[in-house]
Amino acid sequence: MTAPAVLAFSGSLRRDSWNTKLVQIAAHGAVAAGATVRVINLREYPLPLFNEDLEREEGPPAAARSLTDLFIAHDAFLIASPEYNSSVSAVLKNAIDWVSRPVAGQPPLAGFRGKVAGLMSTSTGALGGLRGLVHLRAILGNIMVHVHPNQVAVGKAPDAFGPDGMLRDAAQQSNIERIGADVVDLARRLRA
């Protein structure tokens, strides 16, 4: 069986994003578990706000087509979601909205249906973005993604990371790497 292909990204556009650092740790765990991993930054896929009139009149933007192709080509996702006002970031929700659109020659929700996702978050607050993960889990579940039951929220992000981008707490570091490995294991089981 070929190695599962994992797409890893955060829902943050900030250059020094803690969530981007977090998803890179999970990606390391997925690679160690035998997956091929591609880490992307949603900043590389600038998308207008989803608008069905725009889609109908001009077709999907080039960035949406590229992002959709990436989602279709991968078996699983690692997503670090910042919490904005107790929910997911607008850029993450907008990317999901564009990728969920019908693609000619593909079944409905081709970028999501039957795929696996591992979720994590970090924020400046004590809950670490946990409230936003509840919303993301519901969104992904509704578009047929198998969301791994384990998730990790790392609180007090400014103090949680060392200068090397790794988590100072060894148990937290291990838990994030484990999410990456667990997603690979679940993707393998679903493909078997």
C-alpha positions in Angstrom: 0.0 0.0 0.0 1.3 3.4 -0.9 2.0 5.9 1.9 -1.0 8.1 2.7 -0.7 11.6 1.3 -1.3 14.3 3.9 -2.0 18.0 3.3 -1.1 20.1 6.3 -2.0 23.8 6.8 -3.2 26.3 9.3 -6.1 28.7 9.1 -3.8 31.7 9.9 -2.2 34.1 7.4 0.1 35.7 10.0 3.8 35.4 9.1 4.9 34.2 12.5 1.7 32.2 13.2 1.7 29.9 16.2 -0.9 27.7 14.5 1.5 27.3 11.5 4.2 26.2 13.9 1.8 23.8 15.5 0.8 22.1 12.2 4.4 21.7 11.2 5.0 19.7 14.4 2.0 17.5 13.5 3.4 17.1 10.0 6.6 15.8 11.5 4.6 13.2 13.3 2.9 12.2 10.1 6.2 11.8 8.2 7.6 9.7 11.1 4.5 7.5 10.7 5.3 6.9 7.0 3.1 9.5 5.2 4.1 11.9 2.4 3.2 15.3 3.7 2.8 18.6 1.9 2.7 21.7 4.1 1.0 24.7 2.5 0.2 28.2 3.6 -3.2 29.5 2.6 -1.6 32.9 1.9 -0.3 31.2 -1.3 -3.9 30.7 -2.4 -5.5 34.2 -2.3 -9.3 33.7 -2.7 -12.1 36.2 -2.9 -14.9 35.7 -0.5 -17.1 32.9 -1.8 -19.8 34.3 -4.0 -21.9 32.0 -6.2 -22.5 34.9 -8.7 -18.8 35.3 -9.2 -18.4 31.5 -9.6 -21.2 31.4 -12.2 -20.1 34.5 -14.1 -16.3 33.9 -14.1 -15.8 30.3 -12.9 -13.8 29.4 -9.9 -10.7 31.5 -9.3 -7.4 29.9 -10.3 -6.3 29.7 -6.6 -9.5 27.8 -5.8 -8.9 25.3 -8.7 -5.4 24.8 -7.5 -6.4 24.3 -3.9 -9.3 22.0 -4.8 -6.8 19.8 -6.9 -4.6 19.6 -3.8 -7.4 18.5 -1.6 -8.6 15.9 -4.1 -5.0 14.5 -4.4 -4.6 14.0 -0.6 -6.0 11.3 1.7 -5.9 13.3 4.9 -5.5 16.7 6.4 -3.8 18.2 9.4 -5.4 21.5 10.3 -4.3 24.0 12.9 -7.2 26.4 13.4 -6.8 29.7 15.2 -9.8 30.8 17.2 -11.3 34.1 16.0 -14.2 35.2 18.2 -14.9 31.6 19.4 -15.0 30.2 15.9 -12.8 29.4 12.9 -10.9 32.1 10.9 -12.6 33.6 7.9 -9.7 32.5 5.6 -10.1 28.8 6.7 -13.9 28.8 6.3 -13.6 30.6 2.9 -11.1 28.0 1.7 -13.4 25.2 2.7 -16.3 26.8 1.0 -14.4 27.1 -2.3 -13.0 23.6 -2.2 -16.4 22.2 -1.4 -17.9 23.4 -4.8 -18.7 20.9 -7.5 -15.9 19.9 -9.9 -16.7 18.6 -13.4 -16.0 14.9 -13.7 -15.7 14.5 -9.9 -18.2 13.2 -7.3 -19.8 15.8 -5.0 -17.4 17.0 -2.3 -14.5 15.2 -4.0 -11.9 17.2 -1.9 -13.5 16.1 1.3 -15.6 13.0 1.1 -14.0 10.0 2.9 -10.8 11.9 3.8 -9.4 12.0 7.3 -8.6 15.2 9.3 -6.6 15.8 12.5 -7.4 19.0 14.3 -5.3 21.2 16.7 -5.2 24.8 17.8 -3.3 27.2 19.8 -4.1 30.7 21.1 -3.1 33.3 23.6 -6.0 32.2 26.0 -6.0 29.4 28.4 -8.3 27.2 26.3 -6.0 27.3 23.4 -8.6 27.7 20.7 -10.8 24.8 21.8 -14.1 26.6 21.1 -13.1 27.1 17.5 -12.3 23.4 17.1 -15.9 22.5 18.0 -17.1 24.5 15.0 -14.4 23.2 12.6 -15.3 19.6 13.6 -18.9 20.2 12.8 -18.2 21.8 9.5 -15.9 19.0 8.4 -18.2 16.3 9.6 -21.0 17.8 7.6 -19.0 17.6 4.4 -18.1 13.9 4.9 -14.7 14.1 6.5 -13.7 11.5 9.1 -12.5 13.8 11.9 -10.1 12.0 14.2 -11.6 12.1 17.7 -8.4 13.2 19.4 -7.6 16.9 19.2 -5.1 19.2 21.0 -5.5 22.8 22.0 -2.4 24.5 23.3 -3.1 27.5 25.6 -0.9 30.6 26.2 0.8 30.3 22.9 3.3 33.2 23.4 4.9 31.1 26.2 4.3 27.6 24.7 6.8 27.7 21.9 10.6 27.9 22.1 12.8 29.8 19.7 13.1 26.7 17.6 9.4 26.6 16.9 8.9 23.5 19.0 6.7 23.3 22.1 8.4 23.8 25.4 6.3 21.1 27.1 7.5 17.7 25.9 4.0 16.1 26.6 2.3 18.7 24.4 4.9 18.3 21.7 4.3 14.5 21.8 0.6 15.0 21.7 0.7 17.1 18.5 3.1 14.7 16.8 0.7 11.9 17.8 -2.2 13.7 16.0 -0.1 13.5 12.8 0.7 9.8 13.4 -2.9 9.0 14.3 -4.3 10.6 11.1 -1.9 8.5 9.0 -3.0 5.3 10.8 -6.7 6.1 10.3 -6.2 7.0 6.6 -4.4 3.6 6.2 -7.2 1.7 7.9 -9.9 3.5 5.8 -8.0 2.7 2.5 -7.5 -1.0 3.5 
